[in-house]
Amino acid sequence: MLSANFPVTNISFINILSGYKEYLAIEGYNAKTVTSIHTQAQEFLSCLETSGIRDIYDIEPVHIQRHYDYLQTRPLLRQEGALSGSMLRSHIYSIRLLFSYLVLNQALEVNPFSGQLHFVNTITPYRLAISEAEVQTLFSAAETPRERALLCLAYSGFRRTELSRLNCSDLLFDEHYVIIRRGKFNVRREVPLPPRVIHMLREYYERERVILCRANDPDARQAFLLSKKGYRLSGEAASKLFKEILDRTDLPKDIVLHSLRHSYATHLNDRGAPIELIQKLLGHKHYDTTSQYMNYQLFHTNKKTA
């Protein structure tokens, strides 16, 4: 079994997969995701064995590229058709993570993913950023302090579940930052907020939230974002509220709330922020995940060329 910080040699693919599955569980992936990522990595290694590659030291970037090319034409196992763009990305993510795991465990010194690889750009609107001008258009369309607070937090890198979980005690207005106590994989992080954002969040807290907080519910009394009925705003309700704001603009209607998280990362990168800082602010556990954010096109650019 592979474990972090222990050098290993002469590892069979079976042992690699066994250790990889345990690693995924330790990292906090849910059971369904562990099974999916493990199965995709298993398919990759099985294809290598079929082609005569049975040693991890013999794996080169060309083998990853060949597997990706194969996946583009591989028929689905349970129905007609080929893999969707999202499934192709999932396969590549599982393989990328596999090699990151092997490098972490000192089983490999060189990551094959560092070579020249070419993957078809199948980015979905969910993963696209919008320009700073388009972000401003959204803020201009917001009609209430609550709507502006939602946009502020989403454009500060909050995931939908993090928006919903946020409590009033997590906002330190005077210190100009917010604490995300339980992000993805239960990662805690602190996000600094500029004065303008603090002003809009405080405006909602002192003016609108006081009116909304009328439900006789202890959880609602702690929650920062509330529904119109005074209960904690759910992730689904947050997306619906964002859609109401978006519908008041001329922006593409398939922009989603999560697009603001990607926009936040993209704009920080454009302004020269180190990727290590962006990784910390987004709450990513892996550098590879953050680096993928940096490769996304702007939404309006993609729409023009589509």
C-alpha positions as CSV (number, residue, x, y, z in Angstrom):
1,M,0.0,0.0,0.0
2,L,1.4,3.4,-0.9
3,S,1.4,6.1,1.8
4,A,2.6,9.6,1.6
5,N,6.3,10.4,2.2
6,F,7.5,6.8,1.8
7,P,9.6,6.0,-1.3
8,V,8.5,2.9,-3.2
9,T,9.8,0.8,-6.0
10,N,8.6,-2.2,-8.1
11,I,5.0,-1.3,-7.7
12,S,2.4,-3.4,-9.5
13,F,-0.6,-1.6,-11.0
14,I,-2.9,-3.5,-8.6
15,N,-1.0,-2.1,-5.6
16,I,-1.1,1.4,-7.2
17,L,-4.9,1.2,-7.6
18,S,-5.4,-0.1,-4.1
19,G,-3.3,2.7,-2.6
20,Y,-4.9,5.3,-4.9
21,K,-8.4,4.3,-3.7
22,E,-7.4,4.7,0.0
23,Y,-5.8,8.0,-0.8
24,L,-9.0,9.3,-2.4
25,A,-11.0,8.4,0.7
26,I,-8.5,10.0,3.0
27,E,-8.6,13.2,0.9
28,G,-12.3,13.5,1.5
29,Y,-13.9,12.4,-1.8
30,N,-17.3,10.9,-1.2
31,A,-17.8,7.2,-1.9
32,K,-19.4,7.6,-5.3
33,T,-16.6,9.9,-6.5
34,V,-14.0,7.6,-5.2
35,T,-15.5,4.7,-7.2
36,S,-15.7,6.8,-10.3
37,I,-12.2,8.2,-10.2
38,H,-10.7,4.8,-9.2
39,T,-12.6,3.0,-12.1
40,Q,-11.3,5.6,-14.6
41,A,-7.7,5.2,-13.5
42,Q,-8.2,1.5,-13.6
43,E,-9.3,1.7,-17.2
44,F,-6.2,3.8,-18.1
45,L,-3.8,1.3,-16.5
46,S,-5.6,-1.7,-18.0
47,C,-5.2,-0.1,-21.5
48,L,-1.5,0.4,-20.8
49,E,-1.1,-3.3,-19.8
50,T,-2.9,-4.3,-23.0
51,S,-0.3,-2.3,-25.0
52,G,2.6,-3.9,-23.1
53,I,3.2,-1.2,-20.5
54,R,3.4,-2.7,-17.1
55,D,5.9,-0.4,-15.2
56,I,5.0,3.1,-14.1
57,Y,8.5,4.3,-15.0
58,D,7.7,3.4,-18.7
59,I,4.6,5.7,-18.8
60,E,5.2,8.8,-21.0
61,P,3.1,11.7,-22.0
62,V,2.4,10.0,-25.4
63,H,0.6,7.2,-23.6
64,I,-1.7,9.6,-21.8
65,Q,-2.4,11.3,-25.2
66,R,-3.1,8.0,-26.9
67,H,-5.5,7.1,-24.1
68,Y,-7.3,10.4,-24.4
69,D,-7.6,10.0,-28.2
70,Y,-9.0,6.5,-27.6
71,L,-11.6,7.8,-25.1
72,Q,-12.9,10.3,-27.7
73,T,-14.0,7.4,-29.8
74,R,-14.7,4.7,-27.2
75,P,-18.4,3.7,-27.2
76,L,-20.4,3.9,-24.1
77,L,-20.7,0.7,-22.1
78,R,-24.4,0.8,-21.3
79,Q,-25.9,2.7,-24.2
80,E,-25.2,4.1,-27.7
81,G,-22.9,7.0,-28.3
82,A,-19.6,8.3,-27.1
83,L,-18.3,9.9,-23.9
84,S,-19.5,13.5,-23.3
85,G,-17.1,16.4,-22.8
86,S,-17.7,16.3,-19.1
87,M,-16.9,12.6,-18.9
88,L,-13.7,13.1,-20.9
89,R,-12.6,15.8,-18.4
90,S,-13.4,13.5,-15.6
91,H,-11.2,10.7,-17.0
92,I,-8.3,13.2,-17.5
93,Y,-8.8,14.5,-14.0
94,S,-8.6,11.0,-12.5
95,I,-5.4,10.3,-14.4
96,R,-3.9,13.7,-13.5
97,L,-4.7,13.1,-9.9
98,L,-3.2,9.6,-10.1
99,F,0.1,10.9,-11.2
100,S,0.1,13.6,-8.5
101,Y,-0.5,10.9,-6.0
102,L,2.4,8.9,-7.3
103,V,4.8,11.9,-7.2
104,L,3.6,12.7,-3.7
105,N,4.5,9.2,-2.6
106,Q,7.9,9.4,-4.3
107,A,7.0,6.6,-6.6
108,L,7.7,8.9,-9.6
109,E,10.2,11.8,-9.8
110,V,8.8,13.2,-13.1
111,N,5.1,13.6,-13.7
112,P,4.1,12.5,-17.2
113,F,1.5,15.3,-17.2
114,S,4.4,17.8,-17.4
115,G,4.9,16.8,-21.0
116,Q,3.1,18.2,-24.1
117,L,-0.5,17.1,-24.1
118,H,-3.4,18.3,-26.2
119,F,-6.9,17.9,-25.1
120,V,-10.0,19.2,-26.9
121,N,-11.4,22.3,-25.3
122,T,-14.8,21.1,-24.1
123,I,-15.3,23.8,-21.4
124,T,-18.9,24.3,-20.4
125,P,-20.5,27.6,-19.4
126,Y,-20.5,26.3,-15.8
127,R,-16.7,26.5,-15.9
128,L,-16.3,29.8,-17.7
129,A,-15.4,33.2,-16.4
130,I,-17.0,36.5,-17.3
131,S,-15.2,39.9,-17.7
132,E,-14.9,42.5,-15.0
133,A,-17.3,44.7,-17.0
134,E,-19.9,41.9,-17.0
135,V,-19.5,41.4,-13.3
136,Q,-20.2,45.1,-12.8
137,T,-23.3,44.7,-15.0
138,L,-24.6,42.0,-12.6
139,F,-24.0,44.3,-9.6
140,S,-25.8,47.1,-11.4
141,A,-28.8,44.8,-11.9
142,A,-29.0,43.8,-8.2
143,E,-32.0,45.6,-6.6
144,T,-31.6,44.7,-2.9
145,P,-28.8,44.6,-0.4
146,R,-29.3,40.8,-0.2
147,E,-28.8,40.4,-3.9
148,R,-25.6,42.5,-3.7
149,A,-24.4,40.4,-0.8
150,L,-24.9,37.2,-2.7
151,L,-22.9,38.6,-5.7
152,C,-20.2,39.9,-3.3
153,L,-19.6,36.5,-1.7
154,A,-19.8,34.5,-5.0
155,Y,-17.3,36.9,-6.5
156,S,-15.0,36.4,-3.5
157,G,-14.6,32.7,-4.5
158,F,-17.4,31.2,-2.4
159,R,-18.9,27.9,-3.6
160,R,-22.7,27.5,-3.5
161,T,-22.6,25.3,-0.4
162,E,-20.2,27.7,1.3
163,L,-22.7,30.6,0.7
164,S,-25.4,28.5,2.3
165,R,-23.3,27.5,5.4
166,L,-22.0,31.0,6.1
167,N,-23.0,32.3,9.6
168,C,-23.0,35.8,10.9
169,S,-20.2,35.0,13.3
170,D,-18.0,34.1,10.3
171,L,-17.9,37.7,9.1
172,L,-15.4,39.9,10.8
173,F,-16.4,43.3,9.4
174,D,-13.8,45.3,11.4
175,E,-11.0,43.0,10.4
176,H,-12.1,42.9,6.8
177,Y,-12.2,39.2,6.2
178,V,-14.6,36.2,6.3
179,I,-14.0,32.7,7.7
180,I,-15.1,29.7,5.7
181,R,-15.1,27.1,8.4
182,R,-16.1,24.1,6.3
183,G,-15.4,24.3,2.6
184,K,-15.0,21.4,0.2
185,F,-13.2,18.4,1.9
186,N,-13.8,20.3,5.2
187,V,-11.0,22.7,4.4
188,R,-11.0,25.9,6.5
189,R,-9.9,29.2,5.0
190,E,-9.9,32.9,5.5
191,V,-10.8,35.3,2.7
192,P,-9.8,39.0,2.9
193,L,-12.5,41.4,1.7
194,P,-12.0,44.9,0.2
195,P,-13.7,47.9,1.9
196,R,-16.4,48.1,-0.8
197,V,-17.4,44.5,-0.3
198,I,-17.5,44.9,3.4
199,H,-19.7,48.0,3.0
200,M,-22.3,46.0,0.9
201,L,-22.2,43.0,3.2
202,R,-22.7,45.3,6.2
203,E,-25.5,47.1,4.5
204,Y,-27.4,43.8,4.0
205,Y,-26.7,42.6,7.5
206,E,-27.9,45.8,9.2
207,R,-30.7,46.8,6.9
208,E,-32.3,43.8,5.2
209,R,-31.3,40.7,7.2
210,V,-32.8,42.3,10.4
211,I,-36.1,42.4,8.6
212,L,-35.9,38.9,7.1
213,C,-34.8,37.2,10.4
214,R,-38.3,36.5,11.7
215,A,-38.4,32.7,11.6
216,N,-38.5,31.0,15.0
217,D,-35.5,28.8,14.0
218,P,-32.2,28.8,15.9
219,D,-30.3,27.9,12.6
220,A,-31.9,30.9,10.8
221,R,-30.7,33.2,13.6
222,Q,-27.1,32.1,12.9
223,A,-27.3,32.1,9.1
224,F,-26.0,35.1,7.2
225,L,-27.9,34.7,4.0
226,L,-31.6,34.3,4.5
227,S,-34.6,33.5,2.3
228,K,-37.6,35.8,2.0
229,K,-39.3,33.6,4.6
230,G,-36.5,34.1,7.0
231,Y,-34.8,30.7,6.8
232,R,-31.2,29.9,5.9
233,L,-30.8,30.4,2.1
234,S,-30.2,27.0,0.4
235,G,-27.7,26.5,-2.4
236,E,-30.6,25.9,-4.8
237,A,-32.3,29.1,-3.7
238,A,-29.0,31.1,-4.1
239,S,-28.8,29.9,-7.7
240,K,-32.4,30.9,-8.3
241,L,-31.8,34.4,-6.8
242,F,-28.8,34.8,-9.1
243,K,-30.9,33.8,-12.1
244,E,-33.4,36.5,-11.2
245,I,-30.5,39.1,-11.2
246,L,-29.1,37.7,-14.5
247,D,-32.5,37.9,-16.2
248,R,-32.5,41.7,-15.7
249,T,-29.4,42.0,-17.9
250,D,-28.5,41.3,-21.5
251,L,-25.8,38.8,-20.5
252,P,-25.9,35.2,-21.8
253,K,-28.6,33.4,-19.8
254,D,-26.5,30.2,-19.3
255,I,-24.1,32.0,-16.9
256,V,-24.4,30.5,-13.5
257,L,-23.6,31.5,-9.9
258,H,-20.4,29.4,-10.0
259,S,-19.1,31.4,-12.9
260,L,-18.4,34.2,-10.4
261,R,-16.0,31.9,-8.6
262,H,-14.1,31.3,-11.8
263,S,-14.2,35.0,-12.6
264,Y,-12.7,35.8,-9.3
265,A,-9.8,33.5,-9.9
266,T,-9.3,34.6,-13.5
267,H,-9.3,38.3,-12.6
268,L,-6.9,37.7,-9.7
269,N,-4.6,35.9,-12.1
270,D,-4.9,38.7,-14.7
271,R,-3.9,41.2,-12.0
272,G,-0.7,39.3,-11.3
273,A,-1.7,37.4,-8.1
274,P,0.6,34.4,-7.5
275,I,-1.2,31.1,-8.2
276,E,-0.3,29.9,-4.7
277,L,-2.3,32.8,-3.3
278,I,-5.2,32.0,-5.6
279,Q,-5.1,28.4,-4.6
280,K,-5.3,29.4,-0.9
281,L,-8.2,31.8,-1.5
282,L,-10.2,29.3,-3.4
283,G,-9.6,26.5,-0.9
284,H,-8.1,24.1,-3.4
285,K,-6.1,21.2,-1.9
286,H,-4.2,20.6,-5.2
287,Y,-2.2,23.0,-7.3
288,D,-3.4,21.2,-10.4
289,T,-7.0,22.2,-9.7
290,T,-6.1,25.9,-9.5
291,S,-3.9,25.8,-12.6
292,Q,-6.9,24.5,-14.6
293,Y,-8.9,27.6,-13.5
294,M,-6.1,29.7,-15.1
295,N,-6.7,28.1,-18.5
296,Y,-10.3,29.0,-19.0
297,Q,-11.5,31.4,-21.6
298,L,-13.8,34.3,-20.8
299,F,-17.4,33.5,-21.3
300,H,-18.2,36.3,-23.8
301,T,-15.1,35.4,-25.9
302,N,-16.2,31.8,-26.1
303,K,-19.7,32.8,-27.1
304,K,-18.5,34.9,-30.0
305,T,-16.4,32.1,-31.4
306,A,-18.9,29.3,-30.8
